[in-house]
């Protein structure tokens, strides 16, 4: 089984490939770059939209995700706007801005959320699941590993940021890892229903 | 488990309740009538849209469907427009109009398609599956049972229309029956993954 990832981000493709190592699936970056306006109000909307557009244009099964950092003290910000907040600035600057906004914050609780979707345009089968990792926002930008907001997020049960902990821990416990593992556990488990259920075969 | 149906159509609620009789689920009509513009280009889009809007407003799990008659000779018409074609006219008149359009048609193949969706707004879990019943368009409007375009559709393997065959056969083989049975076979089978997988519990 070969599945395209609805993204043009090599980073993300590699991460998903590693996460899904144990499943018998070939993960490939989409052969076409397709523009999808990520203007949904929720991770679910954006995730479904990407899977749906890419799947319909490529004509084969695809996976997509939408992810972000949700900070309680900031009312959920940056949330679905995680990628677009200060879009043209490096993440380092964005993180410094977030730490500035949280200077007075005692409640530093936050979570990373990922909604992963699988869509097969041939059978109109669509499924989306959520993965969450709770944690808190650090007081400093720390660590060079990972990407995005990793260097200011300390996952529950740890003392270091995702930026310090690195890929191995992230592949185990991250929001994206949880979402994609759940997604493919489900798809693997219901393979027979889906096959039997394709009324047009 | 109690689930609301994203519809204000009593007919549909009763049909889904009968179809899902064997599953341990209480099916209820949505307590609120919510306007959702069904302007998608596919059954999947409309089905997901209804489930998503109703689910977010009601705050509990919902099911939705979008269905229609797809006629090959008419390039798939009325398809997603099945409900809106001659919207203010009785189905009888709409069926007569379709038979008129197909007067010269030798190829009378058609299918009923249903995309059923389940959405749980608390966990961002969304799933959509398709049910299809192949058949052909009759030469006359026949039978008083069922609703919509049932009296001009003869399902594969039968000689009478859905309008003549009635509810019992329809509950067995219809597009809606196939879609909803597949949907709940899947949900039942992955209950443990979904429970375990709710990272916020």
HADDOCK unambig.tbl for C-alpha pairs under 7 A between the chains (distance, minus, plus):
assign (segid A and resid 44 and name CA) (segid B and resid 124 and name CA) 6.54 0.50 0.50
assign (segid A and resid 123 and name CA) (segid B and resid 130 and name CA) 6.59 0.50 0.50
assign (segid A and resid 124 and name CA) (segid B and resid 44 and name CA) 6.55 0.50 0.50
assign (segid A and resid 124 and name CA) (segid B and resid 129 and name CA) 6.18 0.50 0.50
assign (segid A and resid 124 and name CA) (segid B and resid 130 and name CA) 5.95 0.50 0.50
assign (segid A and resid 125 and name CA) (segid B and resid 128 and name CA) 5.53 0.50 0.50
assign (segid A and resid 125 and name CA) (segid B and resid 129 and name CA) 4.81 0.50 0.50
assign (segid A and resid 125 and name CA) (segid B and resid 130 and name CA) 6.69 0.50 0.50
assign (segid A and resid 126 and name CA) (segid B and resid 127 and name CA) 5.48 0.50 0.50
assign (segid A and resid 126 and name CA) (segid B and resid 128 and name CA) 4.98 0.50 0.50
assign (segid A and resid 126 and name CA) (segid B and resid 129 and name CA) 6.77 0.50 0.50
assign (segid A and resid 127 and name CA) (segid B and resid 126 and name CA) 5.49 0.50 0.50
assign (segid A and resid 127 and name CA) (segid B and resid 127 and name CA) 4.26 0.50 0.50
assign (segid A and resid 127 and name CA) (segid B and resid 128 and name CA) 6.38 0.50 0.50
assign (segid A and resid 128 and name CA) (segid B and resid 125 and name CA) 5.54 0.50 0.50
assign (segid A and resid 128 and name CA) (segid B and resid 126 and name CA) 4.99 0.50 0.50
assign (segid A and resid 128 and name CA) (segid B and resid 127 and name CA) 6.39 0.50 0.50
assign (segid A and resid 129 and name CA) (segid B and resid 124 and name CA) 6.17 0.50 0.50
assign (segid A and resid 129 and name CA) (segid B and resid 125 and name CA) 4.81 0.50 0.50
assign (segid A and resid 129 and name CA) (segid B and resid 126 and name CA) 6.76 0.50 0.50
assign (segid A and resid 130 and name CA) (segid B and resid 123 and name CA) 6.59 0.50 0.50
assign (segid A and resid 130 and name CA) (segid B and resid 124 and name CA) 5.94 0.50 0.50
assign (segid A and resid 130 and name CA) (segid B and resid 125 and name CA) 6.70 0.50 0.50
assign (segid A and resid 131 and name CA) (segid B and resid 199 and name CA) 6.58 0.50 0.50
assign (segid A and resid 132 and name CA) (segid B and resid 199 and name CA) 5.70 0.50 0.50
assign (segid A and resid 182 and name CA) (segid B and resid 197 and name CA) 6.64 0.50 0.50
assign (segid A and resid 186 and name CA) (segid B and resid 190 and name CA) 6.35 0.50 0.50
assign (segid A and resid 190 and name CA) (segid B and resid 186 and name CA) 6.37 0.50 0.50
assign (segid A and resid 197 and name CA) (segid B and resid 182 and name CA) 6.67 0.50 0.50
assign (segid A and resid 199 and name CA) (segid B and resid 131 and name CA) 6.59 0.50 0.50
assign (segid A and resid 199 and name CA) (segid B and resid 132 and name CA) 5.69 0.50 0.50
